Amino acid sequence: MTNQQNNNEENQNINSKDFLIGSLIGGIVGASLALIFAPKSGKELRGDINQGANYVKDRAYEWKDVAYEKGNEWKGYAKDQSNQLGQVVSEKSQNLTNKLKETTSTIQDKMKGQQDPEEAAEEVAKAIDDAAKAFDESDDDRVTNI
């Protein structure tokens, strides 16, 4: 469902962007044609063209500033998400290391107790399965929360 929402938002952003670009191009073409076919002297026409060019240049600078601000916003968002993902990976790595240490300790305890090797192997396998399931369940919960 979120993929569909993301796709809809992307399509809407693309449509808005296309509309703005089309409007800009249409405005420039329309203004140019109006200036060219208007009954004005060459001096007036050049002044109007310079004025239109300055207006377009000013608008381009405004759009550049807006794009720069949006880029910084996305950069901050990406940095935050990266930090959160790094923390989750670090926590999961630490949890897995702890589970491995516990399992190793359990194996060593079983070997010291001279328990039947087959029973010890079954218990170790079960402990590993339990640790893997616990890791998978907690991993799914944390990743979907990001």
C-alpha positions in Angstrom: 0.0 0.0 0.0 2.8 2.4 0.8 4.5 1.6 -2.5 1.3 2.6 -4.3 1.1 5.8 -2.3 4.8 6.6 -3.1 4.1 5.9 -6.8 1.1 8.2 -6.7 3.1 11.0 -5.0 5.9 10.6 -7.5 3.5 10.7 -10.4 1.9 13.8 -8.9 5.3 15.4 -8.5 6.3 14.6 -12.0 3.0 15.9 -13.4 3.4 19.1 -11.4 7.0 19.5 -12.6 5.9 18.9 -16.2 3.1 21.4 -15.9 5.5 24.0 -14.5 8.1 23.4 -17.2 5.4 23.5 -19.9 4.0 26.8 -18.4 7.5 28.3 -18.4 8.2 27.3 -22.0 4.8 28.4 -23.1 5.1 31.7 -21.4 8.5 32.3 -22.9 7.3 31.4 -26.4 4.1 33.4 -26.1 6.0 36.5 -24.8 8.6 36.2 -27.5 6.0 35.9 -30.3 4.0 38.8 -28.8 7.2 40.9 -28.8 8.2 39.9 -32.3 4.8 40.5 -33.9 3.9 43.7 -31.9 4.2 46.9 -33.9 7.1 48.4 -32.0 10.3 50.1 -33.0 13.5 48.1 -32.8 14.7 50.1 -29.7 11.4 49.4 -27.8 11.5 45.7 -28.9 15.1 45.2 -27.6 14.1 46.9 -24.3 11.1 44.6 -23.9 13.2 41.5 -24.8 15.9 42.6 -22.2 13.2 43.1 -19.6 11.7 39.7 -20.4 15.1 38.1 -20.2 15.8 39.7 -16.9 12.5 38.4 -15.6 13.2 34.9 -16.7 16.7 35.1 -15.2 15.2 36.3 -11.8 12.7 33.4 -11.9 15.5 30.9 -12.6 17.4 32.2 -9.6 14.3 31.8 -7.4 13.8 28.3 -8.6 17.4 27.5 -8.0 17.1 28.6 -4.4 13.9 26.5 -4.0 15.7 23.5 -5.4 18.7 24.1 -3.1 16.4 24.2 -0.1 14.5 21.1 -1.1 17.8 19.3 -1.7 19.0 20.2 1.8 15.7 18.9 3.2 16.1 15.6 1.4 19.7 15.4 2.4 18.8 15.8 6.1 16.0 13.2 5.8 18.4 10.7 4.2 21.0 11.4 6.9 18.4 10.8 9.6 17.2 7.6 8.0 20.8 6.4 7.5 21.6 7.0 11.2 18.5 5.1 12.3 19.3 2.2 10.1 22.8 2.2 11.4 21.6 2.0 14.9 19.2 -0.9 14.1 22.0 -2.8 12.4 24.4 -2.1 15.4 21.8 -3.3 17.9 21.0 -6.4 15.9 24.7 -7.2 15.5 25.1 -6.8 19.3 22.1 -9.0 20.0 23.4 -11.7 17.6 26.8 -11.6 19.2 25.3 -11.9 22.7 23.2 -14.9 21.5 26.2 -16.5 20.0 28.1 -16.1 23.3 25.2 -17.6 25.2 25.1 -20.5 22.9 28.8 -21.0 23.1 28.6 -20.9 26.9 25.8 -23.4 26.8 27.8 -25.7 24.6 30.8 -25.5 26.8 28.7 -26.1 29.9 27.1 -29.2 28.3 30.5 -30.5 27.3 31.9 -30.0 30.8 28.9 -31.9 32.3 29.8 -34.9 30.1 26.3 -35.0 28.8 25.4 -37.3 26.0 26.9 -35.6 22.8 23.8 -36.3 20.8 21.5 -34.7 23.4 23.8 -31.7 23.7 23.8 -31.3 19.9 20.0 -31.3 19.8 19.8 -28.8 22.6 22.4 -26.5 20.9 20.5 -26.8 17.6 17.2 -25.9 19.4 18.9 -22.9 21.1 20.3 -21.7 17.7 16.8 -22.0 16.1 15.2 -20.1 19.0 17.9 -17.4 18.8 17.4 -17.1 15.0 13.6 -16.9 15.4 13.9 -14.2 18.1 16.3 -12.3 15.9 14.1 -12.5 12.8 11.0 -11.4 14.8 12.7 -8.4 16.4 14.4 -7.6 13.1 11.1 -7.4 11.2 9.6 -5.2 13.9 12.4 -2.7 13.9 12.8 -2.5 10.1 9.1 -1.8 9.6 9.2 1.0 12.2 11.8 2.9 10.3 
